[in-house]
Amino acid sequence: MDRRAKLERTKRLHQFLRDVEDEKLWIAEKLPAAQSTAYGTSLLGVQMLQKKNKSLQNEVKTHTHTYV
């Protein structure tokens, strides 16, 4: 392998590891909301939780990352 190929391979590895860290941080940020057991104590509270839940579902559904 020549120097350029080794550098490219190392670059891809570092980018992959950085992407993994970013995904772990994203999961850590979203996990508390996903694990919430709150039910709400009023109609307004329930509606707000439903809205937050729907927003979280949409965000998770559209959150993708493609690795090359």
C-alpha positions in Angstrom: 0.0 0.0 0.0 1.2 3.4 -0.7 1.2 6.3 1.7 -1.9 7.9 0.1 -4.0 4.7 0.4 -2.9 4.3 4.1 -3.9 7.9 4.8 -7.3 7.5 3.2 -7.9 4.3 5.1 -7.0 5.9 8.4 -9.2 8.9 7.5 -12.2 6.6 6.9 -11.6 4.8 10.2 -11.4 8.1 12.1 -14.5 9.4 10.4 -16.4 6.1 11.2 -15.3 6.3 14.9 -16.4 10.0 15.0 -19.8 9.1 13.4 -20.2 6.3 16.0 -19.6 8.8 18.8 -22.1 11.2 17.3 -24.7 8.5 17.1 -24.1 7.4 20.7 -24.6 11.1 21.8 -27.8 11.3 19.8 -29.1 8.1 21.4 -28.2 9.4 24.9 -30.0 12.6 24.2 -33.2 10.9 22.9 -33.3 7.9 25.3 -34.8 9.7 28.3 -37.7 10.9 26.3 -38.2 7.5 24.8 -38.1 5.8 28.2 -40.4 8.3 29.9 -43.3 6.8 31.8 -45.2 10.1 32.3 -48.9 9.9 31.5 -50.0 13.4 32.1 -52.4 14.6 34.8 -54.8 16.6 32.7 -56.1 16.7 29.2 -53.7 19.4 28.3 -50.8 17.5 29.8 -51.7 14.3 27.9 -52.0 16.2 24.6 -48.6 17.8 25.1 -47.1 14.4 25.8 -48.7 13.0 22.7 -47.3 15.8 20.7 -43.8 15.3 22.1 -44.1 11.5 21.5 -45.2 12.1 17.9 -42.3 14.5 17.3 -39.8 12.0 18.8 -41.2 9.2 16.6 -40.8 11.3 13.5 -37.3 12.3 14.5 -36.3 8.7 15.1 -37.9 7.6 11.8 -36.1 10.2 9.8 -32.8 9.9 11.6 -30.5 7.9 9.4 -26.8 7.9 8.7 -25.2 6.2 5.8 -21.7 4.7 6.1 -19.6 4.1 3.0 
